[in-house]
Amino acid sequence: MKNKSLEKSIIAAKYKINYLLGQGGIATTYAAENLETKEQVAIKVLSLGNLNNWKNLELFEREAKILAQLNHAAIPQYIDYFQEDTEDTRNFYLVQQLASGKPLSEWIDRKWRPEETEVKELAIQLLEILVYLQQLTPPIIHRDIKPQNIIRQADGTVFLVDFGAVQDVDHHTVTGGSTVVGTFGYMAPEQFRGKASLGTDLYGLGTTLLYLLTRQEPDRLPQKNLKINFRSYVYLEKDFANWLDKIIEPAAEDRLTSAEEALAVLKGEKKLTFLGIKKNQSKKARRGAIASVTKRKSQLIIEIPGAWNYSSSCQFIVSLVTTYNLIWLLIFVIVIKSGLLQIAGFNLLLLGLIPLFCFLLGLGTLVYFYQLAFLNLKIKLDEKFLRVEKSAKLLNYRNLSHKEHINNLKRVRITHIGEPIFKNIWTTCSVETAYIIVHFGLFLSRKEQQWLVTEILNFSDFILLAE
């Protein structure tokens, strides 16, 4: 059932509908005017009577929730979200600033023929938007990058619109999966399985750029081994062609890992490397990285040395906690040696128990930080199991602290710890299974934590979750 046209009507005694902007699968978007401020806005309308799946309403509400959190010049500003009852249905309204310009698809229809340099400049703008979205906590994945959702002004400035397919970390688990959304031809292959990762939007960006360069829908271009073979269709400068090839890889693990990395490569700040590795093994280590990642055909190994070797923060905390425990232990020994406890009296008994209690309280913290400081951590994932090993070479110590079937893996994310005091200071990587949560990488940089989590997600084909 089609949405009833609202053109020329007044919504909520505040917004005057001017004309239709677009008709989607479940919602209709209009250009309107705020009668109070005279501001031009875009109103997206979802009618309850047109719903054939409650998931669509959830997606619509999620879009409003996420847009309200965004603040970027290239993303039309969220203004309002409300609902209104009519005689025969209930309508939901999402109001944003109106992005002036035309969709890329309309520019192409109007015979716009962008040069390669223009396409690269447009790609840089879009990547900067994606970098912003991916650096949020939690990261945001648009999941529907396509020409119709990119508005271009005459001066070349672009806006990213229609966050109806957007996914944040609060709406994905391995067991539950996520809704299959996107547009055929522009969707990354993993989206057909309800999956998404940071590289998913890169695929949509790449296919959009191909549409601009070839003026053909991506699914009409020739393919080889399930990958779009655009080189026979359009001539591009070598570095740009290699970069484009890398972001449209059908396998998520073969793409560039994030918009930040893709932007650095496109700007020439980082070289695009095609790993000269054996067919079934590769070892990755970022420049200046503490951890190392080893990939085999069906195995991922992450190794992190004890934090005492590289983190001054760890050294300070371990020293502080050690000193704290020694002080309370010394006080307890002094109380015992003084003979005060031999004198009858409840108050004096407490005097002896207080330092003992404080010592035992600090002992648990000390053991935790000693493990982080002096034990090397190895996380192994393969087709069947997740294994966590801890070792110390000097002590000839090695322990398989946890082993669990890979199907029990629920989510992988970056979490904040130390609430409420240190919530914005301390973050750690976490792998959550059906039975435990494994935290690691507390003293690594945020970028390195992001890298490690992304490697696990790409290996497991799961979405990044964070709090």
Buried (B, 14 or more C-beta within 10 A) or exposed (E): EEBBEBEEEEBEEBBBBBEBBBEEEBBBBBBBBBBEEEBBBBBBBBBBEBBEEEEBBEBBBBBBBBBBEBEBEBBBBBBBBEEEEEEEBEBBBBBBBBBEBBBBBBBBEEEBEBEBEEBBBBBEBBBBBBBBBBBBBBBBBBBBBBBBBBBBEEEEBBBBBBBBBBBBBEBBBBEEEBBEBBBEBBBBBBBEEBBBBBBBBBBBBBBBBBBBBBBBBBEEBEEEEEBBEBEEBBEBEEEBBEBBBBBBBBBBBEBBBBBBBBBBBBEEEBEBEEEEEEEEEBEBEEEEBBBBBBBEEEBBBBBBBBBBEBBEEBBEBBEEBBEBBEBBBEBBEEBBEEEBBEEEEEEBEEBBEBBBEBBEEBBEBBEEBBBBBBBBBBBBBBEEBBBBBBBBEEEEEEEEEBEBEBEBBBBBBBBBBEEEEEEEEBBBBBBBBEEBEBBBBBBBBEBBBBBBBBBBBBBBBBBBBBB
